[in-house]
Amino acid sequence: MAKTPHLSVVVVALIGHDALANCLDRLPLDAVECIVVLTEEMRPASQWKRRYNSVVFVEAIQEPVPLRRQRGVKAATGDVVGLIEDTSWPDEGWCAAVRSAFEDSQIIAAGGPVRIAPTLRSRCQALGWSDYGSFAPNRAQQSTTSRDRPVTTNLVPGNNMAFRHCALLELLQREESGLIEGPICAQILAKGGQILYQPEMTVTLSACDRHSTLLATRLHHGRIYAGMQLKDSGWISRLLHLAKASVLPIVLTARAWIAMSKSNRANARLSVLFWLGLMTSAWALGEAVGSLRGVGRSMNEWR
């Protein structure tokens, strides 16, 4: 029987306060190593330490989310490291599901479903469906027979992912930006590794920070995406991407609506669809800028 891997959980704090407390309270802190990466706007780590004395608190100063994740990964000591955010609260069996995902030595990374809490404000729900709609559990996955079937995939959600620690550290040495979801997954697949979608590894997007819902922030994220995708491309590829950006609002909104429909959420409030349209338009504008000007300083706005 394979040895059960030692699990470290890195929580990147986007909000802090009650959101972080609710996230930590859902983790079995006596059974896993937990590392929380705080920002300087949040109260001192010493205050959190008094409440959660088994948790390691790391303070990051004005760093974008990818570099804060990387800081947490470097502080971890487990065989497997899971990465979540304090806006996304894990199900009770999340840690067990992460461990089970790595029973096969060929699995290098794993991710799972992301529920979008219907109690969130419309703007926050729109953000959730825009970013994580493709990972939302659909009707089939909610049945007992389907939920027990992990399958290989090619991508993981940024707020619900796990990696073999040594492999991730090695791959991050070649990724200066610290980006994990796309670039690292691509490297894993290129080297013959496998990525697993584990249906029991579920989190619920239960809170959101104001900065992430700003249209300017969505523009910066779109610019980051396009800039990273095209960083070694010529002008023909860049101009083709620019042309594609003109139809992105329709494509991305439709994709999110289809995900909502599959999750029995197609009857969401009209205001959710309104914000979804605005956010996808801002993202598309960012991709247009990124296709011509690259990432620029947009990475600094990912916080």
N, C-alpha and C positions, 0 to 999 in steps of 0.2 A: 504494500500500500504506500502511495506517495506521501511524503511528509506534508502536513498542513502548513502552508506558508505563513510566516509572521507578517501581519498586516499593519501598515502605517497609513493613517488617514490625514490628508492635508486639507484643511478648510481655509479657503481664501475668503476673508471677510470683506464684503462689499458694503455692508450696512453697519454691522456691529450691533450693539444694544440688544434688544429683545430678539431680533432675527438670529443673531449669532447664538444666543442662549437657547433658543428653541431648536436650532440645528444640533448643538452639542448635546442637549438633553435626549436626543434621539439616537445617539451613538453609545455603544457599550464601552464606555471609557476605561473600565477595569479590564477589558479583554483586548484592547488595541492600543497602539501608540497613536496619539492624536497631536497634530501640529497645527496651530492656527496662525495665519499670517495677517497681522493687523496693520492698519495705516496710521499715520501720525495724528489724523483727526479723531481717532477713536481713543477712548480713555486709556490711561497707562496699563501696560501688560500686568503690572503688579496687582491691580484691582481684579482683573480677570483671574489671575493665578490664585488669589485667595478663594474664589468661588469654585474653580476647577483646578485643584492642586495637582492632578495627574497629567494635565495638558501642558504641552510646550508652546509657549507664545513667542512668536518672532515678530519684531517690529520692522516694517519696511517704510522707507521715507520717499514719498512721491515717486513710486515705481509703477509702471503699467502692470495690469493683471498678469500677462505672461511671465514677466520677471518675478513677480511675487509668487506665482506658482513654482517657478524654478527655485526660488529661495527655500520654499517649503520642502521641495523634493530633496534638496541637498541636505536639509536638516534631518530627514527621515532615516531610519535605520532598518526598516523592515525589508523582507524579501519582495513584497508587493506593496506598491503605494497607490492608494485611491485618492482622487482629487475631486472635491465638490466645492460649492460656494455656499455662503451662509443664507442665500436666498432659496436654496434648494434643499429640502429636508428629506433625509433618507428614510425609507421604510424600515420597519423593525428588523427584517431579515437581510438588510443590505450588505452588512459585513460578511455574513455567511455566504451570500451569493457571490461576492467578490472573490472570496477564497476558492469557492467551487469552480469559478471560471478559469482558474489557473492550475487545475489538476492535470491538464494536458500540457506537457513541456513545450509543445509547439505554439501555444498561445502566449503572445507577448503583450497584448493589450486587450481590454474589454470595456464595454459600455453597456448601458441599459436604458429602459424607458424613462421619459420625463413627462410626468403629468403636469398639466397647467391648471392650477387651482381656479375654479369658477368664481371664487370669492374675491379674487384680485380685482383692482380697478381696471376699467376698460383699457386704459393705456398700457397697463402692465400685462394684461392678457394678450394684447396685440404684440407686445415685445416677445412674450413667450411663444406664441404661435409662429411668429416670424423666425425666431432663432431655433426653436426646438420642435416645431410642428412635425417634422419627419421622424422624430423619436417618440412622439406621443403614442401611448398604447391604444391600438384600435380595438374594434369589437371582437375580432378573432383572438387577439392576445389576452383579452379579459376572460376567456373561457378556461376552464381548469385543464383541458387537454393540451392547449397550446402554450400555456405559460411555462411548461416544464421543458421546452425545447430550445436550448441555446443554438444559435446558428452563426456561421462566420459572416463577417461584414467587412466593409472597407473604411468605416469612419465611426467616430464616437462623439457623443455630445460633450461640449466643453465644460458642462456643469455636472457631469456624471461619468467619470472615466477612471480606469485603473491600468497600471503597467507593471511589468517586472522591473524592479528598482534598478538593478545594474544595467539592464538594456536601455532604460530611459535616460540614465545619467550619461551613458556613452553617446546616445543619439543627440542629446541636448548640447554636447560639446561642439557639434557641427551646425547647430541652429542658433545663430547669434541673437535672433529676436526673442527666443524663448517660446515661440509658438509651438503648441503641442498637437492640437486636434488634427489639423490638416497635414502640415509638413512631416511631423513625426510618424503619423500613420502611414503616409506615403513611403517613408524610408523603411518602415517595418515590412510592408508588403514587398518592396523592391528587394529586400534581403531574404525573402522567402518565409518570413514569419506570418503568423495568423492573428487576426483580430476577432474577438468573439462578442456577439450580442447576447447578453444574459438577461432573459425576461424578468428574472426575480430581482435584478439589481436596479430597483426603481427608486427614483426621487420625485418629489413634488415641488414644482416651482411655486412657493408660497408667499414670497415677498419680492419686491424689486426696489432698487434704489433710483432716485429721481434722475441722476446723471445718465443712467443707461437708457432711459426712456426719451431723452431729448432728441429731437430730429437732427441736431448738429452731431450728436454722438453716433447716430445711425449712419450719417454721411461719412464720418471718420472710419467707421467699421467697414463700410463698403469700399472706401479708398484703400484701407489696409489689405482687404481681400484681393482686389484687383492688382494692387501694387506688388503683392507677394507672388501672385500667379504669373505676372508678366515681367518680373524683374530681370530676366535674361532674354526677353523676347525682342524682336525687331519691330520696326514701325508698322509693317503690314499687320502683324498679329495685334498690335495695340489699336490700330484703327478698326479692325474687325471687332475687337472687344468693345470699343466705343460705340459702334453701330448696334451691337447686341444690347448695350445698356439702355437703349431707347425703349425696348419692349420689356425690360425687367420688371417694372411695376406691375404689369398685367400678369406676367409669368409667376412672380413670387407671391402675389396676392392670391392667385388661383391655386398655387401649390399649398399655401397655408389653409385656404378654405377647404380644399380636398382633405387635408389632414384633420381638420375640424369635423368634417362630415363623417370620416371613418371613425372618429372618436365620439360620435353622437353629440357633437357640439356645434353642428351647423346652424342651430337656432340661437346662436350667441347674440348678445345685444348688438344693435346696429352700430352703436358707438365703438365696439370692438373692431368691426369691419372698417369703420371710418379711420381709426388710428392705424389699422393694419395697412390701409392704402397709403397713408401719409408716410409711414415708416419705410415701406418698400420703395416709395418714390425717393426718399432721402438716401436710402442705400444705393439705389440705381445711380443717383447723381454722384455719389461717392465713387462708385465704380468707374464712371465716366472720367472723373478727375484722376483717379488712380491709374487708369489705362494710359493717360498722357503724361502725368507728373510723378507717378510712383507713390510710394507710401508717404513721403514727406515727414512731417512731425505728427502724423495722425496717431501713431502708436502711443504717444504720451496722453492721448485722450481716452485710452482704454483703462479705466480705473473704477 
